[in-house]
Amino acid sequence: MTTTQTTDTLRRILDYSSRPDPYPLYAELRETPVAAQEDGSYVVSTYREIADLLHNPHLSSDVRNLSHPMPTHEGDATPAFINLDPPEHDRLRRMAMRHFGPPHTPGLVAGAEGDLTAIVGTLIDGFAGKEQIDIVDDFAYPFPVSVICHLLGVPREDEPRFHLWVEALVDSIDYNPETDPKEKLENGLQARKDLRRYLGGLLEKRHGRPGDDLLTRMANDDGPDGRMTDEEIVSTANLLLIAGHETTVNLITNGMLTLLRHPQVLRRLREEPDLVVPLVEELLRYEPPVHIIPWRAAYSDITVGDTVIPKGSQIMLMLASGSRDPNRFHEPDRFDPDRRDIQHLGFGSGIHLCFGGPLARLETQIALTALVRHLDGPRLVTDPPPYRRSPILRGPVHLLVEQQAAG
């Protein structure tokens, strides 16, 4: 494909009309694994090339290494570690991981299973008497946001405020100055500032006080790398709050949509609860919550296949396309929970492998198991459902389901 053709294919992928099913367009894109765009950026769409780049030390996550600055990152006084490179990335990730998982906090995720199950049970109880439910509003959104707010130490009554902030932030991720109104970027920047200001206020009350929530732990911990500054804690909390629920909302919703489209698998999961573990892994490949890493920067000239990507170039990684690459997966467009060797790109790879992946997996396993067990004869009201605007964090904005009876 020519540069003009690949640019047109990418434009169609990003267009909202393609949101219900971008996969045929990904197949077009894969005809040119590393495709130069008319604006000088590069799009990578095949599994091997994406995986290689995610492990390439010459690929930067720091916006300062782009030849042309990106407006979506303006206003971040202290970037989250997801937007940094080693050694700063490694230091901040280590410091945050001390409180989020092994080896220092090995029981955080596994020990939360009882609480997660209780939250899900309460939400399921709310289905009683309803002939129609919205999987997003009634279940997939309130579940993970309750979990991450509890872990961080955010008061329950403040949770609704995050919905507005996160919506504005997510909407601004793929801001295009040529096609989008400036308000889209401005709303995102304002939401970013409001969220950081709020988290900073919570943090001030944590210093010198005991507590088990993540904000308190980060505020008072002196580990091998020292103590995080308040700015670093706020950036880390901001990242965890957004990434900790937005992707899980999509994963649960995409999962239920996929099961409703594959009723034989839904029935099987009801009869074989242990199937949920490989099923979620296949779901992360087949209908992932994150479709695109919208930018990375080339530290220096990078050779990918037969293409040399010049230093400073923007690189877009099409994760969902890579996970449907027929050169890596047999019959990639078939949903198969019995599939073996599912080395998907659903959580990325390399040093930026999704920090909260273990928690998202457990949340989704518990959520889908409960939904298929308690919904009797569920049926999609609209297929395809309406989707969120973002092509990056792709998922239905609503998923209306009719049920015969609530268990």
RODO-2510 file (C-alpha; in nm, 4 decimals, decimal comma):
residues 407
     n   res          X          Y          Z
     1     m     0,0000     0,0000     0,0000
     2     t     0,1140     0,3528    -0,0719
     3     t     0,1564     0,6190     0,1932
     4     t    -0,1669     0,7809     0,0770
     5     q    -0,3553     0,4496     0,1012
     6     t    -0,2309     0,3687     0,4517
     7     t    -0,3065     0,7228     0,5667
     8     d    -0,6604     0,6829     0,4332
     9     t    -0,6994     0,3454     0,6087
    10     l    -0,5823     0,4931     0,9372
    11     r    -0,8190     0,7876     0,8938
    12     r    -1,1086     0,5433     0,8500
    13     i    -1,0013     0,3479     1,1597
    14     l    -1,0007     0,6654     1,3669
    15     d    -1,3365     0,7784     1,2271
    16     y    -1,6231     0,7128     1,4663
    17     s    -1,8222     0,5214     1,2037
    18     s    -1,5650     0,2384     1,2281
    19     r    -1,5868     0,2017     1,6030
    20     p    -1,8251    -0,1004     1,6038
    21     d    -1,5886    -0,3085     1,3884
    22     p    -1,2421    -0,1755     1,3035
    23     y    -1,0969    -0,5225     1,2449
    24     p    -1,1376    -0,5406     0,8634
    25     l    -0,9515    -0,2093     0,8437
    26     y    -0,6753    -0,3464     1,0656
    27     a    -0,6388    -0,6301     0,8136
    28     e    -0,5906    -0,3710     0,5383
    29     l    -0,3308    -0,1934     0,7487
    30     r    -0,1360    -0,5150     0,8121
    31     e    -0,0613    -0,5364     0,4389
    32     t     0,2074    -0,2767     0,5189
    33     p     0,3385    -0,3739     0,8646
    34     v     0,5280    -0,0469     0,9121
    35     a     0,3486     0,2293     0,7276
    36     a     0,4726     0,5849     0,6851
    37     q     0,1985     0,8464     0,7091
    38     e     0,1658     1,1702     0,5190
    39     d     0,2393     1,3699     0,8367
    40     g     0,5735     1,1916     0,8876
    41     s     0,4541     0,9525     1,1591
    42     y     0,4620     0,5730     1,1369
    43     v     0,1931     0,3143     1,2073
    44     v     0,2910    -0,0401     1,3091
    45     s     0,0160    -0,3016     1,2833
    46     t     0,1622    -0,6550     1,2906
    47     y     0,2307    -0,8660     1,5986
    48     r     0,6020    -0,9338     1,5623
    49     e     0,6922    -0,5763     1,4776
    50     i     0,4805    -0,4339     1,7629
    51     a     0,6237    -0,6801     2,0153
    52     d     0,9794    -0,6072     1,9015
    53     l     0,9269    -0,2327     1,9347
    54     l     0,7726    -0,2608     2,2810
    55     h     1,0988    -0,4243     2,3928
    56     n     1,3256    -0,1897     2,1966
    57     p     1,5281     0,0450     2,4216
    58     h     1,5365     0,3013     2,1404
    59     l     1,1595     0,3506     2,1663
    60     s     1,0738     0,6379     2,3992
    61     s     0,7592     0,7094     2,5999
    62     d     0,8770     1,0620     2,6793
    63     v     0,7018     1,3284     2,4730
    64     r     1,0160     1,5416     2,4849
    65     n     1,1802     1,3004     2,2426
    66     l     0,9313     1,3773     1,9665
    67     s     1,0453     1,6113     1,6915
    68     h     0,7056     1,7818     1,7057
    69     p     0,5428     1,8411     2,0483
    70     m     0,2013     1,6925     2,1178
    71     p    -0,0626     1,9238     2,2666
    72     t    -0,2354     1,6482     2,4645
    73     h     0,0517     1,6451     2,7131
    74     e     0,0695     2,0168     2,7819
    75     g     0,0100     2,1157     3,1409
    76     d     0,1519     1,8046     3,3069
    77     a     0,3939     1,9438     3,5660
    78     t     0,5125     1,5969     3,6613
    79     p     0,4453     1,3215     3,4053
    80     a     0,3234     0,9838     3,5266
    81     f     0,5776     0,7053     3,4899
    82     i     0,3868     0,5682     3,1900
    83     n     0,5157     0,8759     3,0015
    84     l     0,8759     0,8439     3,1172
    85     d     1,1766     0,6337     3,0181
    86     p     1,4384     0,4550     3,2313
    87     p     1,5853     0,5247     3,4745
    88     e     1,3090     0,7601     3,5998
    89     h     1,0327     0,5271     3,4808
    90     d     1,1896     0,2303     3,6561
    91     r     1,2397     0,4191     3,9816
    92     l     0,8822     0,5476     4,0036
    93     r     0,7306     0,2179     3,8944
    94     r     0,9321     0,0329     4,1603
    95     m     0,8203     0,2778     4,4265
    96     a     0,4549     0,2451     4,3304
    97     m     0,4751    -0,1331     4,2938
    98     r     0,5949    -0,1663     4,6530
    99     h     0,2379    -0,0935     4,7590
   100     f     0,0479    -0,2553     4,4740
   101     g     0,1897    -0,6022     4,4301
   102     p     0,4711    -0,8502     4,4850
   103     p     0,7237    -0,8832     4,6285
   104     h     0,6476    -0,6201     4,8958
   105     t     0,2667    -0,6396     4,8883
   106     p     0,2045    -0,9853     4,7425
   107     g    -0,1453    -1,0300     4,8815
   108     l    -0,3056    -0,7064     4,7669
   109     v    -0,4847    -0,8432     4,4591
   110     a    -0,5490    -1,1984     4,5769
   111     g    -0,6594    -1,0716     4,9164
   112     a    -0,9158    -0,8422     4,7563
   113     e    -1,1195    -1,1263     4,6041
   114     g    -1,3722    -1,1330     4,8871
   115     d    -1,4328    -0,7581     4,8698
   116     l    -1,4609    -0,7697     4,4916
   117     t    -1,7147    -1,0506     4,5097
   118     a    -1,9171    -0,8569     4,7672
   119     i    -1,9268    -0,5433     4,5492
   120     v    -2,0362    -0,7488     4,2492
   121     g    -2,3052    -0,9183     4,4582
   122     t    -2,4489    -0,5834     4,5645
   123     l    -2,4596    -0,4607     4,2041
   124     i    -2,6217    -0,7845     4,0859
   125     d    -2,8857    -0,7490     4,3585
   126     g    -2,9745    -0,4165     4,1995
   127     f    -3,0862    -0,6006     3,8845
   128     a    -3,3833    -0,7518     4,0680
   129     g    -3,7148    -0,6531     3,9140
   130     k    -3,5531    -0,4952     3,6078
   131     e    -3,6382    -0,6325     3,2667
   132     q    -3,3653    -0,4229     3,1086
   133     i    -3,0244    -0,3323     3,2464
   134     d    -2,7315    -0,1311     3,1159
   135     i    -2,4185    -0,3407     3,1689
   136     v    -2,2092    -0,0210     3,1649
   137     d    -2,4039     0,2141     3,3923
   138     d    -2,5485    -0,0517     3,6226
   139     f    -2,2421    -0,2716     3,6561
   140     a    -1,9194    -0,2314     3,4566
   141     y    -1,8583     0,1313     3,5534
   142     p    -1,9488     0,1329     3,9261
   143     f    -1,7598    -0,1907     3,9995
   144     p    -1,3982    -0,1005     3,9085
   145     v    -1,4331     0,2646     4,0063
   146     s    -1,5418     0,1549     4,3550
   147     v    -1,2448    -0,0792     4,3726
   148     i    -0,9745     0,1671     4,2659
   149     c    -1,1185     0,4491     4,4784
   150     h    -1,1180     0,2156     4,7796
   151     l    -0,7582     0,1101     4,7143
   152     l    -0,6412     0,4700     4,6767
   153     g    -0,8410     0,5968     4,9722
   154     v    -1,0847     0,8184     4,7821
   155     p    -1,4105     0,8825     4,9730
   156     r    -1,7033     0,6948     4,8205
   157     e    -1,9151     1,0098     4,7976
   158     d    -1,6584     1,1684     4,5654
   159     e    -1,6689     0,8903     4,3054
   160     p    -1,9246     1,0630     4,0767
   161     r    -1,6856     1,3540     4,0295
   162     f    -1,4338     1,1202     3,8720
   163     h    -1,6773     1,0097     3,6062
   164     l    -1,6892     1,3614     3,4593
   165     w    -1,3138     1,4159     3,4879
   166     v    -1,2236     1,0821     3,3334
   167     e    -1,4705     1,1224     3,0463
   168     a    -1,3105     1,4563     2,9556
   169     l    -0,9585     1,3139     2,9890
   170     v    -1,0269     1,0075     2,7756
   171     d    -1,2036     1,2171     2,5147
   172     s    -0,8945     1,4377     2,4788
   173     i    -0,6420     1,1546     2,4381
   174     d    -0,6816     1,1390     2,0610
   175     y    -0,7163     1,5157     2,0113
   176     n    -0,6430     1,6191     1,6531
   177     p    -0,5908     1,9962     1,6092
   178     e    -0,6872     1,9694     1,2411
   179     t    -1,0286     1,8101     1,2938
   180     d    -1,1325     1,8489     1,6589
   181     p    -1,2701     2,1595     1,8309
   182     k    -1,0237     2,3239     2,0661
   183     e    -1,2744     2,2752     2,3496
   184     k    -1,2016     1,9019     2,3414
   185     l    -0,8391     1,9652     2,4401
   186     e    -0,9246     2,2451     2,6812
   187     n    -1,1815     2,0300     2,8636
   188     g    -0,9265     1,7523     2,8970
   189     l    -0,6596     1,9846     3,0330
   190     q    -0,9028     2,1367     3,2812
   191     a    -1,0138     1,7935     3,3983
   192     r    -0,6487     1,6957     3,4404
   193     k    -0,5852     2,0014     3,6564
   194     d    -0,9018     1,9512     3,8617
   195     l    -0,8197     1,5865     3,9279
   196     r    -0,4617     1,6641     4,0284
   197     r    -0,5766     1,9442     4,2567
   198     y    -0,8265     1,7114     4,4237
   199     l    -0,5733     1,4326     4,4714
   200     g    -0,3241     1,6827     4,6108
   201     g    -0,5805     1,7852     4,8705
   202     l    -0,6328     1,4234     4,9745
   203     l    -0,2581     1,3688     4,9937
   204     e    -0,2030     1,6613     5,2316
   205     k    -0,4154     1,4815     5,4913
   206     r    -0,2148     1,1582     5,4623
   207     h     0,1312     1,2723     5,5705
   208     g     0,2359     1,1359     5,9083
   209     r    -0,0833     0,9384     5,9582
   210     p    -0,1260     0,5590     5,9576
   211     g    -0,3448     0,3896     5,6976
   212     d    -0,3626     0,1039     5,4492
   213     d    -0,4744     0,2932     5,1386
   214     l    -0,2243     0,3531     4,8591
   215     l    -0,2121     0,7313     4,9010
   216     t    -0,1197     0,6951     5,2681
   217     r     0,1388     0,4271     5,1970
   218     m     0,3084     0,6291     4,9246
   219     a     0,3008     0,9458     5,1383
   220     n     0,4818     0,7843     5,4304
   221     d     0,7069     0,5185     5,2809
   222     d     1,0861     0,5467     5,2832
   223     g     1,1982     0,2580     5,0669
   224     p     1,5302     0,1815     4,8973
   225     d     1,4606     0,4506     4,6367
   226     g     1,3677     0,7100     4,8968
   227     r     1,0301     0,8755     4,9217
   228     m     0,8147     1,0004     4,6369
   229     t     0,7590     1,3730     4,6157
   230     d     0,4013     1,4923     4,6480
   231     e     0,3988     1,5722     4,2766
   232     e     0,5121     1,2194     4,1923
   233     i     0,2482     1,0677     4,4205
   234     v    -0,0271     1,2759     4,2633
   235     s     0,0871     1,1779     3,9113
   236     t     0,0976     0,8108     4,0093
   237     a    -0,2441     0,8254     4,1788
   238     n    -0,3868     1,0045     3,8761
   239     l    -0,2564     0,7283     3,6504
   240     l    -0,3880     0,4497     3,8727
   241     l    -0,7277     0,6116     3,9064
   242     i    -0,7793     0,6529     3,5323
   243     a    -0,6087     0,3375     3,4084
   244     g    -0,7378     0,1415     3,7066
   245     h    -1,0976     0,1662     3,6066
   246     e    -1,1375     0,2938     3,2503
   247     t    -0,9761    -0,0079     3,0852
   248     t    -1,1561    -0,2503     3,3171
   249     v    -1,4937    -0,0967     3,2301
   250     n    -1,4202    -0,1708     2,8645
   251     l    -1,2856    -0,5180     2,9341
   252     i    -1,5953    -0,6239     3,1296
   253     t    -1,8345    -0,4653     2,8794
   254     n    -1,6541    -0,6052     2,5749
   255     g    -1,6532    -0,9411     2,7513
   256     m    -2,0262    -0,9467     2,8096
   257     l    -2,0926    -0,8288     2,4550
   258     t    -1,8711    -1,1066     2,3198
   259     l    -2,0452    -1,3698     2,5330
   260     l    -2,3885    -1,2526     2,4206
   261     r    -2,2695    -1,2838     2,0610
   262     h    -2,1414    -1,6349     2,1386
   263     p    -2,4258    -1,7915     2,3415
   264     q    -2,2682    -2,1362     2,3329
   265     v    -1,9641    -2,0000     2,5167
   266     l    -2,1902    -1,8151     2,7617
   267     r    -2,3737    -2,1381     2,8447
   268     r    -2,0473    -2,3226     2,8803
   269     l    -1,9076    -2,0606     3,1208
   270     r    -2,2201    -2,0958     3,3341
   271     e    -2,1595    -2,4703     3,3555
   272     e    -1,7775    -2,4525     3,3787
   273     p    -1,6812    -2,1539     3,5989
   274     d    -1,3090    -2,2375     3,5729
   275     l    -1,3283    -2,1567     3,2020
   276     v    -1,3257    -1,7887     3,2963
   277     v    -0,9464    -1,7763     3,3379
   278     p    -0,8508    -1,8691     2,9772
   279     l    -1,1655    -1,6939     2,8525
   280     v    -1,0489    -1,3571     2,9858
   281     e    -0,7069    -1,4084     2,8258
   282     e    -0,8727    -1,4805     2,4913
   283     l    -1,0946    -1,1790     2,5425
   284     l    -0,7854    -0,9604     2,5930
   285     r    -0,6700    -1,0794     2,2525
   286     y    -1,0027    -1,0810     2,0698
   287     e    -1,1743    -0,7642     2,2050
   288     p    -0,9119    -0,5759     2,4093
   289     p    -0,9939    -0,2601     2,6056
   290     v    -0,6950    -0,0703     2,4635
   291     h    -0,6676    -0,0760     2,0852
   292     i    -0,3929     0,1729     2,0163
   293     i    -0,0851     0,3187     2,1786
   294     p    -0,1239     0,6536     2,0037
   295     w     0,2353     0,7585     2,0224
   296     r     0,5874     0,6559     2,0992
   297     a     0,9015     0,8417     1,9928
   298     a     1,2149     0,7127     1,8240
   299     y     1,5200     0,7922     2,0425
   300     s     1,7351     0,7377     1,7368
   301     d     1,6887     0,5886     1,3920
   302     i     1,5097     0,2532     1,4384
   303     t     1,5023    -0,0241     1,1793
   304     v     1,1778    -0,2218     1,1871
   305     g     1,1628    -0,4905     0,9213
   306     d     1,2668    -0,3186     0,6002
   307     t     1,1776     0,0294     0,7239
   308     v     1,4040     0,2856     0,8900
   309     i     1,2076     0,5125     1,1230
   310     p     1,3963     0,8410     1,1694
   311     k     1,4903     0,9780     1,5104
   312     g     1,2159     1,1865     1,6680
   313     s     0,9360     1,0302     1,4643
   314     q     0,5977     0,9603     1,6190
   315     i     0,5137     0,5885     1,6170
   316     m     0,1595     0,4579     1,6592
   317     l     0,1276     0,0966     1,7748
   318     m    -0,1950    -0,0801     1,6742
   319     l    -0,2170    -0,3342     1,9575
   320     a    -0,5588    -0,4738     1,8648
   321     s    -0,4433    -0,5280     1,5077
   322     g    -0,1364    -0,7181     1,6278
   323     s    -0,3518    -0,9462     1,8404
   324     r    -0,5541    -1,0370     1,5287
   325     d    -0,2464    -1,0998     1,3124
   326     p    -0,2935    -1,4295     1,1191
   327     n     0,0828    -1,4737     1,1052
   328     r     0,0800    -1,5096     1,4841
   329     f    -0,2632    -1,6566     1,5684
   330     h    -0,4562    -1,9350     1,3955
   331     e    -0,7975    -1,8122     1,2807
   332     p    -0,7498    -1,4847     1,4684
   333     d    -1,1024    -1,3573     1,4027
   334     r    -1,2547    -1,6527     1,5881
   335     f    -1,3281    -1,6210     1,9612
   336     d    -1,1885    -1,9394     2,1151
   337     p    -1,1423    -1,9671     2,4935
   338     d    -0,9674    -2,3019     2,4375
   339     r    -0,6942    -2,1319     2,2378
   340     r    -0,3440    -2,2160     2,3582
   341     d    -0,0413    -1,9881     2,3825
   342     i    -0,2404    -1,6640     2,3969
   343     q     0,0471    -1,4173     2,4070
   344     h    -0,1818    -1,1227     2,3365
   345     l    -0,0979    -0,7543     2,3429
   346     g    -0,4040    -0,6642     2,5509
   347     f    -0,1913    -0,5269     2,8335
   348     g     0,0981    -0,4147     2,6141
   349     s     0,4418    -0,5617     2,6744
   350     g     0,7920    -0,4685     2,7823
   351     i     0,8724    -0,2232     3,0600
   352     h     0,5304    -0,0588     3,0284
   353     l     0,3339    -0,3826     3,0679
   354     c     0,0061    -0,2815     3,2321
   355     f     0,0730    -0,2087     3,5982
   356     g    -0,2796    -0,3083     3,7051
   357     g    -0,3175    -0,6115     3,4800
   358     p    -0,3508    -0,8685     3,7627
   359     l    -0,6273    -0,6658     3,9275
   360     a    -0,8115    -0,6103     3,5971
   361     r    -0,7970    -0,9828     3,5252
   362     l    -0,9440    -1,0736     3,8637
   363     e    -1,2144    -0,8075     3,8428
   364     t    -1,3188    -0,9281     3,4975
   365     q    -1,3149    -1,2946     3,5977
   366     i    -1,5407    -1,2267     3,8965
   367     a    -1,7675    -0,9913     3,6989
   368     l    -1,8292    -1,2187     3,3996
   369     t    -1,8798    -1,5279     3,6168
   370     a    -2,1431    -1,3448     3,8222
   371     l    -2,3213    -1,1987     3,5209
   372     v    -2,3631    -1,5275     3,3346
   373     r    -2,4730    -1,7026     3,6535
   374     h    -2,7380    -1,4495     3,7533
   375     l    -2,8786    -1,3264     3,4219
   376     d    -3,1433    -1,5644     3,2891
   377     g    -3,1849    -1,5604     2,9143
   378     p    -3,0011    -1,2312     2,8549
   379     r    -3,0505    -1,0734     2,5135
   380     l    -2,8873    -0,7750     2,3486
   381     v    -3,1289    -0,4898     2,2900
   382     t    -2,9098    -0,3250     2,0228
   383     d    -2,6278    -0,4826     1,8251
   384     p    -2,3933    -0,3151     1,7647
   385     p    -2,4322    -0,1014     2,0750
   386     p    -2,3329     0,2665     2,0794
   387     y    -1,9581     0,3081     2,1304
   388     r    -1,7424     0,5594     2,3110
   389     r    -1,5845     0,8203     2,0891
   390     s    -1,2265     0,7102     2,1552
   391     p    -1,0630     0,4656     1,9105
   392     i    -0,7855     0,4169     2,1670
   393     l    -0,9835     0,3011     2,4698
   394     r    -1,2548     0,1240     2,2706
   395     g    -1,5737    -0,0028     2,4288
   396     p    -1,9519     0,0495     2,4333
   397     v    -2,0772     0,3587     2,6114
   398     h    -2,3962     0,1633     2,6889
   399     l    -2,4794    -0,2059     2,6619
   400     l    -2,8519    -0,2633     2,7089
   401     v    -2,9523    -0,6195     2,7914
   402     e    -3,2958    -0,7642     2,8478
   403     q    -3,3291    -1,0420     3,1014
   404     q    -3,6120    -1,2860     3,1631
   405     a    -3,5534    -1,2916     3,5338
   406     a    -3,2900    -1,1872     3,7873
   407     g    -3,1451    -1,4611     3,9987
***
